[in-house]
Amino acid sequence: MSLDLISSSSSSSSSSSPIMSPLLQTPEESTAPSRSGRKLARTTMGLERDKKRLGDVEDRRGDTLVDEIGIVTTAPAPNGVDLVQESVSLIEYVARLGDFRSTQRQECYSLVRRMKSLLPLFDEIRFLGSAIPPNGIASLSKLKKVFCLAKKLLKTCNEGSKIYLALESEAMMVKFHAVHEKLCQALDELPFDEIEVSVEVREQVELMVTQLRRGKRRKDTQDMELAVDLMAVSSKTDERNADIAIIERLAKKLDLNTAENLKKETIAISNVAKERGQTSECIEQIVEILNKFKLVFGMEVIDVFEEPVKPKLLLKSGSLVIPHEFLCPITLEVMRDPVIIASGQTFERESIQKWFDSNHRTCPKTRERLGHLSLAPNHALKNLITQWRETNNYKSPNTEGLASPQGSSVKQEEISSLVEELSSCQLKVQRRAAKDIRMLSKENPESRILFAENGAIPALVQLLTYPDSKIQEHAVTALLNLSINDSNKKLIANEQAIPTIIDVLRNGRMESRENSAAALFSLSMLDENKVTIALSDGIPALVELLEQGTVRGKKDAVTALFNLCLNQANKARAIDAGIVPPLLLLLKDKKLNMVDEALSMFLLLVTHPQCRYEIGQLSFIGTLVDIIKKGTPKNKECAASVLLELSSNNSSHILAALQFGVYEHLVDISETGTNRAQRKARGLLQVMKTSDQLP
């Protein structure tokens, strides 16, 4: 399929035409092209026979000209018309990519949107007819190479392993910012005056550059929230039912909660393994997480590297390519309501109507003057698009589909009967019913919905107040399992269950307390529940469990506290509740094997001034340096991250770390540590350099 979306399908058109920005096109432009414009059009016609070749060549150029850290300029620079045409083709290519991985989706759509916003610039360069000076050609060449880099990055986020991209989310963010910076540099060098770009388009480009430079890196909150789930799922020691809730939630976040998507992910992981090696620590971690997802959703766990034959359908669907006929030429989005205008061209109704409402009387694609402005529905194309959407399960960027529930063997009669038994006058019957609901809702997604629809939640909340410890334990654990469903989270909160769960957390038996903490963690996935839990004094109760609980209880508590402290106000509440001393004990007691959890909690809290004051003491800096010296690779990564955050706000901390002998270890980590640890170590070395603290 040709990558060119620009050419007219009208047989009367004598040359291909680019997408014309609605802000630039006027009726006069279509009737009175300049001599230079006609010359450019003739040159453009010569490119038609190379359309198909252009897409293939562009793929190869993207791989040979661009790597992850820079641009290798070995190919000869083409002329200005070639550069404009190839740049537009690159923009059209990325606009046709299907959905991106959830962990990078926001950055991908933002980058594609900014690339598409440059189409009016290329429109003017091509059709205003001015000769492009040598420095302009050099700038356009640099800009095209940035587009190649962007294309490579976007393709990775479109077809790469979802688990790998989640684990490497911070490294991917660094790559996006590198593309942003290179894009700004290339646009800064464009000689706008010499190529006669209009003031309006120039201002649009300059505004985009300003916004890119102002944009701050997405802060740790979202990445760290995902990291906590990944850390919990990667645990090899805690296999109880609360982990299933976390596994299912993480699978849903990554869109890996169906058999089809897990099969695609298996192929994607196999491809990553070929690049990085099957025995690397990262690949082993990815495969472990994938296998846990498969077990939860009832799939057979097989060797990723010995899969017999990769189904052709899955190989083709790894990267969904949208047929260019389905894209509106104005917005480059898949059309929902395609209409035909007088020129015979098809557009999205809303987009073309805005064009006409702006007093344009020409076709945005062919630039011919229109005899009338009537819109005719393109039913045939609309039906094709609908069929294609259904076949490929395509969702628009601004919509989110709900995962279909897995198959269930639970009968409606059994559900109704168990819910009725929760209100029995016999404790034995209530206890058995609560236990059965707990077990059925543990691994069956559909049952969670059915139990909620049949009124189980109010009855279970009522049982939380019973003095019978077993009923209390089964009820709170059943609510934990039901809360995996997002709709149930709201229902549970609406039943005023949170204060009662916190009461069980304070006064129940240890297993009930642990599962109460896990339930609060699950409920706190909703932002409004974070506030409710905090206002109900849930944070002091969790800190108490962090101090007094078993290892499993401590892990439940720190995980719930982490999620709650994603709310800025809750950080101060946690510090006031005394969270710092038990976290310090977790760092010192290596037998608990919770150093990573404690450091992750510190990394979240250290963004708060009160916490920096609490922990920024000499003994804590010494503990961090000791972990940087002797910890596991993950320990070193987390400790370096905390020290960097502290030192960025107070240079005295880096001086203290130097006195504890951190320098040579940072140099070693900057060369041999994990990818994230290397970045943090280099950041610390840079802080030392700028504060004149290098030894």
N, C-alpha and C positions, 0 to 999 in steps of 0.2 A: 504494500500500500504506500502511496506517495505520502511524503511528510508535508507537502505543500498544501496549505488550506486556502491559498490566496487566489488561485486561478479561477476565472469565471467559467461557469458551466454553460453560459450562453453561447450559442454558435455564432452569433453576430459580433461577439467581442473579438477584436483583433489582437489583443495582448493580455497577458495576465495582469492581475491587479492585486495590490496588497490590501490588508485590512486598513481602512481609513478611520482614524480616530474621529468620533462624533464632535470633538471640540475643534477640529481643524477643517473639516470638509465644508465647502460652500458650493452653491450651484455654479458659480462662475468657474471654479476649478475644473469642473468636468467638461466645460465647453471650450476653454481657451488654454490648452497646455502650451507651455513655453517651448522654444526650440530646443533648449537644453533638456527640458523634460521629455520631449519626443525622442531625443537621442538616448536618454537613460532608459526609456521604455523599450526602444529597439534592442538595447544591450540586454535588458532583462529578458526579452523574448529568447535570446540565445541561451538562456539558462534553462528553458523549459525542458529541452531534451535531456538535461542532466538531473531532473528532479529526483528520480528514484536513487540514482547514484549518490546524490547529495546526502540523503539520510544515512546510508551505509558509511560513506566517507566521514561524516560527522562523528559517528560512533568511534571510528578508528582514531580520528584526530583527538577526540576527548580522552582516549586512553594513552596516546603517545605524547600529547602536548602538555598534559596536566597530571600532576601527582598530588599527594595530600598536602605537601608543604609549599608548593610553588608551581611555577609555570616554566616548562622547557620550550624554548622557542627555536625549534630546529627546522620547521617547515617555512617555505618562502611565503611572504606576505601577499595575499591576493589584492585585487584592486578594490576600490570603494564600493562598487555595486555588488561584487561578490560578498564582501564583508557584511553589507546590510542584509542581503538575501539570506546568507547563512545564519546571521544572528536572529533574524525573524524565524527561520526554520527551527532553530534551537528553542526559541520561546514557545513556538507552536508544539514542539515535541513534549516539553515538560508540561504544557497545559493539557495534553492528552493523556498523561499518566493517570492511572486510577487512584484509588485511595492510598494514603500513606500509613505507615506504622503509627500506632497511637502515641508512642513515646516521643515521636518527632513530628507529629501531624501539624501542630501549630506553627512550627518553624518552616515546614515544607510549604504549607499554603501561603504563609507570609512571603516566602522567597518567590514562589510562582507569581503571586499577586504583584510583587514589585517588578519582576521581569516583564509581566504583561503591561504594566503601566508605562514601560518604555516604548511600546509600539508606536505611539504618536510621534516620538522622536525620530524613529526610523522612517515613518511616513514622510515627515518633512524633509529629512536628508535625501530621500529618494526622489521626491516629487517637486521640491521647490526649485530644482534645476541648477543649483550652484555647483561649481566645480569643487571637489573635495581636496583641500591642500594636503601636502605630505604629512604634516603633523596630525591632521584630522584622520588620515588613513592609519597612522600609527596608533592613535587612540582607539579607533574602531577595532583594530586588530586586537588590542589589549582587552577591550570590552568583550569581544567574541570569545577570547580564551577564558575569561571569567565565566561566561555562559557555559562553556564546556565543563569547567570545574563544577558549576552549579548542577549541570545535568548529571554528572557522575554521582554527586552527593544525593540528588533527588532519586536517582535510580536505585541507589543502595537502600534508601528509606522506603522505596516502593516495593522492592522484591526481596530484601534481606531477611535474615532470621529475626523474628520479633523478640525472642528472648535475648539474643546477642545484642540487639540494638537497645534493649532496656538496660542490660548490664553496662553497656558502653554509652549511656545517655549523655554523660558529661563530656566524654571525648567527642561525641557527635555535635554537641553544642559548640565546642571549640571550633570544629570545622565550619559550622554555619557562620560563626562570627568572622572566621578567616575569609569566607566568601563575601560577607557583607563589607569587610574592610577593602578587599580587592575591588569590589564593585564601586565603592566610593572613590577609590583612587583613580579608576579608569574614567569615571564620569567627571571627576575634577579636571582631568587633562583634556577633555573635549574642547576644541576651540569654537565655542558657540557663535561668536561674532563672525568668524571667517566662513563658517558654513551656513550662515544666515538662518539660524533657527529662530523661530518666533519667540517673543518675550514670554508669551503664555506657556509654551512648552518648556522653555528654559526654567521658568519659575517652578513648574511642576517637578522637573528633574532635581533642581536645587533643594526643593522641599523634601523630596524623597531622601536625598543624601543627608540632609539635616536630621531627619527622623531616624535614619539608620545609625547615625553617629550618637544620637541622644539615647537610643535604645540600650538599656542595660541588659546584661545577661540575666536570663530568667533565674531568679534566686533559688536557693537550695530547697525551698519548701516542697515543690512538686517532685523533684528528683529524689529527695530524701524520703518522702512518703512512699514512693515506689521502692526505694532501696530497703526500707524496713520490711516490706512484704517479701522482697527477694531474699532478704537475710533470713526471715522466718521459714520460708519454703526451702531454703538451702540447708536448714538444720537437719542433722542426721540422728539426733538423740530424742526428739520430742515428737512422737507419732500419735498423739491423742486426737480426739475429735475436733478440737479448736483449730488444729493445723489444717483440717479439711476445709474449714471456713476460709482460712487465709489462702489456701491453694485455689479454691474456686473463685475467690474475689480477684486474685492476681490473674488467673486464666481469663476472667471476663475483661479485666483491664487491658490485657494484651490481645483480646479477641481470639483466644485459643480455647474456646469452650465448646467446640463442635469437632466431630471426628474428621470432617473434611479439612478444617483449618489445621488440625494437628498433623494430618498427613502432609499438607503443604509445608508446615513448619519443619517436619522431619527432613524433607528434601532440602529446604533452605539451610538447615544446620549441617547437613552433609556437605553442602557447597562451602560453608564457612570452614568446616574441618579440613577440606582439601587445601584451603589457603593458609590456615594457621597450624595445621598438624593435629592429628587425632588425640595425641597424648598431652596437649597443653592443658594447663589448669582451667583456663576459661572454657574450653570445649567440654571438659569433664563436668564442670558445673552446669553448663547449658543442658547437657544430656540428662543429668540428674533431675533438673527442673522439668524437662520435657516428659520424662518417665513418670514423675509424680502427677502431672496433668493427665497423662494417659490412664493411669490407674484410677484416678478420681472419676473419669468419664467412661470407665469400663472398656478401655481399649487394651489390646494386647501389647505388652512391652517387648519390643524386638531390638536387635542390634542396629543402631542407626547406620553403621558403616557397612552392613552386610545385607541391606535391603535388595531383594532380587532385581526387580525391574521398576523403574519410576514411571508411573502412569503418564501417558502423554498429556492427558487432560490437565493433570496437576502441574506438569512442567509448563504448559502454555498459560495456565491461569496464575502462575506465580507473580507475573507482572501484567496486569490488565491494561491493554491498550484500547483506548476509546476510538471507534471509527470516526474519522474527521467529519463525515457527513452529519454526525449527531451534534456537532458543536456549533453554537451560534457564532458567526463570524465577528460579532462585536465584542462579546464577553468571553469567548472561548470556553464557555461552560456547556455541559450537556443540556439540550433544550427540553423543556417540559411542555411547552405550548407552541410548537413551531407553526409559523404562518408564512405564506408566500406573498411577496409584493409585486408591483407591476413589472419589475425587471426579470421576474422569474426566480429570483433568489429567495432563500428561506432563512428566517431569523427567529429568535425567541420573541414572542409577542411584546413582552414588557420592554425589551431592549430597543426594538425598532420603533415602538410607539414613543419612547423618550427621544429618539432621533428625530422623528417627525415633529414632536412637540417643541423641539429646539429650532423650528423654522427651516429645517432642511427639506429639500425637494428632490434629492438625488439618492441613488442607491449607494449605501456605504461600501459595497463590495465592487461594483462595476463603475461607479461614479457617473452613471448616465442619468440624465434628467428624467423623472418619472411622469407618466401621463396622468396618474391618479395616485391617491394615497390609501386605497382600499387594502384591507388585509384579508387573505383567504386562508382558512385553516388547512394545514398539510396533514390530512388524516393518515395517509399512507406512512409517512415518515414517523408520525407520532406513534403509530402501532408498532413499527419496527423498533423504535427506541424503548417502548414499554416492554416488548418481548426480550430485548437485549438486557434491560435492567433486571428482569426477573431471572433470566438464564444465568447471568453473571453475579446475581445478588449485589448489584451495584447500589450504593447509597450516596446521595449527594454529600459534599463536604460539611454542610451545616445541619445534617440530620444524623441521628443515631438510631440504629435498629436495635430491637430487643432480641436477645438470644432466645430461640425456641426451647421450651423445656425438654429435657431428656425423657425417654420412655419410662413409664411408671407401671408397676404391677399393683399399686395400692388402689383398692376399690373405694368408690365413694361411700358405700355403706359402712366400710371399716372406719373411714375418716369420721363420719358423723357419729358413729357409735362411741369412738374413743373420746370425742369432744364432749358428748353427753356424760360419759363416765367421770370426767373431771369434776362435775358438779354433784357426784354421788354423795350420799350421807355416810358412806363407809370409807374409812381411811385406806383400807387395803385396796379397794377398787380404784380410788383416786391415785394411789401410789403406782399401781400397775399401769393405769392409763397414761400418767405423766411419763413413766419410763418408756412405754411403747411409742409415744409421740416423740420423745427424745431420740430413740433409735431410728424411727422411720424418717425423721427430718434430718438425720445426720448425713445421709448419702443420697437422698432422693429430692432433686430440685422441685419436681412437680408437687410433691407432697407438702412442701413448705407453703406453696400458694393455696393448695386445697385446705390445709389446716387453718390458715388465716381466713379464708373465705367462709369457713364453717364455724368461726367464732372461738377458735382455740386460744387466741392471744389474751382476751380479757380473763378467761378462766385460769390460764397459767399465771397471770399477774396476781390474781387473787390467792393462788396457792403459795406464792412467795411469802405471805404473811403467816403461814401455818407453822406451828412449833415443831412439827414432825420434820426432822433433819433430812430424811431421805426424800420426802415429797419436795422439800425446798431445793435439794440438789438436782433432782430430775427436772423440776420446773424451770430453774434458772438456766440449766443446760439446754433444755428444749427451746427456750427463748433465744439463747445464743445461736442455735442451729437455724431457727426460723428467721433470725435477723440477717442471715446471709443474703436473703432477698431484699433488695433495696426498698421496695414498697412496704415490706413488713417492718423495716426500721422505723418508718414514720408511724405505722400503726402501733407499734410497741411504745414509742414515745408519747403518742396521743393518749394511751391508756394510763399515763402517769406512772409508767413502770420504772423509770430511771431512779427516782428516790428510793424505791423499794429494793431495787438491785443493789444500790449503794449500801443499804442497810444490811443486806446479806453479805456484802463484801466486808463490812465491819464486824459482823457478829456471827456469821455462819461457820460451819465446819470448813476445814482447810480446802477440801476439793470444791465445795460450794463457793468459797471466796475466790479461788483460782478461776473458776468458770464465770463468776460474776465479773472479774476483771477482763476476761476474754470477751464477755458480752458487751461491756462498756467500750472496749476497743472496736468491736464491730459496729455498734451504734454510733460511735464518734466519727464514722466515715462521712456522716452528714454534718455539715458545718453548724446547723442550728442545734444539733445534739451536743456538739462540743461545748457550746455555751450552757446548755441545760445541765450537763454533767458537772461543769465547773460551779455553777450557781447552787447546785445541790450538794456541794462539799464532797464531790467525788475525788478530787485531786488529793486532799489529805489522806483519804482512805486508801488510795492507791499507793501513796508514799509509805504508808504504814505497812502495806503488804510487801513493798519493795524491801523494807527493813527486816520484816519478821517471817516472810514466807519461805517456802521450799524453793529449790532452784526453778522449778516450773512456775511457781507463784511469782517469783521475782521476774521471770521472763514475761509473764502475762502483764505484770504491773508496769514494767518499763516500756513494753510495746504500747500499752494503752496510754501511758503518760506521754510518750513520744507523739502519738497521734493527736492528743489533746493540745499539746504545746505547739502544734502547727498554727494554732490561734495565738497571736502575739500577746494578748492580755493574759492568757493562761500560763505563759512563761513566768511572769511575775508571781502568779498564784502558786506555781510549783516551787519556786525558790522560797517563797514565804512558808510553804508547807514543809520545808526542810529536805528537799530532794538532793541537795549537793552532797551531804555526808554519806548517805548510802551509796550514791554513785561512785564516790571516791573509794569506798570499801570494795566495790565490784572491780575497780581497776587494780586493787592491791591483792585481792584474793583470786589467784590464778586458777584454783581448783574449781571455781564456779563456772569458768569458761564463758564469761560474759563481758570480756574486755571490749569487744566490738560494739555490743549493745550500749555499754556505758559511754564509750567515746562518741557514738552516734548521737546519744542524748546530749552530751556536752556540746557537740558541734551545733546542735539546734539551739541550745540555751545560750551559747556564748554570743549570739547576735543581740542579746539583751544586755544593756549596760549594767543592770543590777547583778546579773550572773557573772559578767566579766570581773566585777569587783569582788564577788564571793570566791571565785575560783582562781583569780589571778595572783595567787600567793606563790611564794618561792617554792614551797614543797610540791605544789601541783605542777609547776613548770619542770621540776626535777623528775616527777613521775612521768610526764610526757616524754621527756628526753630519754628516760630509761626504756620506755616502750619503743621509741624510735631506734634505740640501740639494739634491743633484744627481742622485740615482738615478732609475731608472724607478719608476712607481707601485708595482710589486711589490717593488722594492728598498726603497723607503721604508717599505712595510708591514712587511717583515721586520726592517729595522733598528730601527724604532720598537718592535717586539715585543721584540727583544733588550734594548734600552735600558730598557724598562719593567720587564722581569724583573730586570735588574741594579739599577735604582733602587729597586725595591720592597724589596730586601734591604739596600741601603746608600745613604742619601740623599746621600752625598758624590759619587756618580756623577752624580746629576741636577745638582748644583752645577757639576761639571766640564763637563757638556753645556751648561749655561747660559753658561759662560765661552767655549765654542766658538761661541756664537751660535745655539743650537737653538730658542729660544723662538718667534720669529716664523714659523719654518718649521713648527713643531708646530701653531701656530694655523691656518696655511694648510692643512695636511694634515687637521686636524679638520673642515674645511669642504669641502675639495675632493678628498680622497684616496679610495682604495677604501673600501668599507664597513668592512673589518677595520682598515685603517690609521686611519680616523677614530676608531674605538673605542680603539685603542692610543694615539693622540695625545691624546685626551681623558683617558685614564688617566694619561698622563705629566703633563698640565697639572694634574690633580687631586693627583698626588704633589707637584708643586711648591707647590701651594696649601697642602696639609696640613703641608708641611715648611718653610713660610714662605720659600720660595726664589723666589717670583714676582718678576720684575724690576719 
